[in-house]
Amino acid sequence: MKNVGVVIFPGTNCDQETIRMYQSSDRFVVREIWYNDPLPTGFDLIFLPGGWSYGDTLRAGAIARFSKVMNGIIDHAKSGGLVIGVCNGFQILTEAGLLPGAIARNSSLRFRCEVVNCRVEPCNTPFFKGIKPGTVIPIPIAHGEGRYVADEKTLERMEAHGLVALRYCDTRNITSEKSNPNGSMRNIAGIVNREGNVLGMMPHPERRANPLVGGAEGLPLLTAWADA
């Protein structure tokens, strides 16, 4: 059994989908974690779900990064513990310095809510263990601030060390401006840290984790770590 903690911030709105997804398997025990409490111990994975923490005031994730629970999450990550952040969770992880780069407004300046194709990249992480690089997965997105940005030196270092986890692509596995929904540099949809134990992604695999809601293709992206 793997213990999963799902963090709830003011404005979080994807927590219940995430909890139900993990509860659908007898491999996981799930517990909610309140943003203003110290992080309890004993979790195999900490999950930061999507939403609009603090109403995205200032910029997405900027205030949530200073919540009391984040001190424990940072310590958990630095000690090798697994952390996943999806959408707003990804934004919080970059604001906290647990992942490189930053998340900016979509290049269109419009909120994008649709299903996009993402390609799994060769990546040094347990999160995608058993998922063949090059696999293309349809995953929903829902964000107004989803454009991944970083300086060229950081991008080159990420490429060299296999830190890009997902890229936006089309059904033919081709990355292009047309397949990029938010203008992210190098079509980046998800990344990991150098140690491979912190994963952030803008798409929502938890919304593609049950055939009743259109498909379960996203499920392995959030559960493969349990078999690592």
C-alpha positions, 0 to 999 in steps of 0.5 A: 500500500502506498500513502498519498497526501493531496494538498488542499489550498484555498481555491483548489478544485481538482482535489476530489478527482485526484482523490477518487482516482487513487481510491479507485485502486486498492494499492493506495491510501489517500489523505487530504492535507490542509494548506495551513497545517504542518505536513504530516509524515509517512507519505510516499507521495505528496500531490498538489492538484489543480485549481486557482490557489488564492485566486491566482492573485499576483500570479498563479501559485505565488501566494500558495508557495508561502503556505505553512504546509510548503515548508514540509513539502520542500523538506520532503522533496529535498530528502528524496520524497516524491511530489507531483504538481498538476496545473496549479500544483506545477505553478506552485512547485516552480514558485517554490523553486522545486522545479526550474523555470516559471509558468506565464500567461498563455501566449494567446492571453486566453484560457484554454480548456480542451484535450491535447496530445502529449508525448512522453519523453525519455526522462530520468524519473520513476514517475513514468516507469514502464511507459515507453518514451514516444508514447502519445497520450490525449490529456485535458488541459484547463489553464490561462497561465500555462506557458512554460518559460526558462532561459536558454541555458536552463533549457539546454541543461534540462534537455541534456539531463533528461528533465523534460517529461512531456511535450505537446504534440499532434496525433502523428507525434510531431511537435509544432507551434500548432500543437502547442496550446499555450506557447510553452518553450520547446512545447514543454508540458511537464518537467522533473527536477534533476533528482527525478523525484519532483514532477510538474505538468500542466495537463490533467491526467486525473481527468482522463483516468476513467473510461466513464469520463472519456478514457483512462489513458492518463492514469499511468502518468500518475500511478506508474511510480507505485511500481518503481 
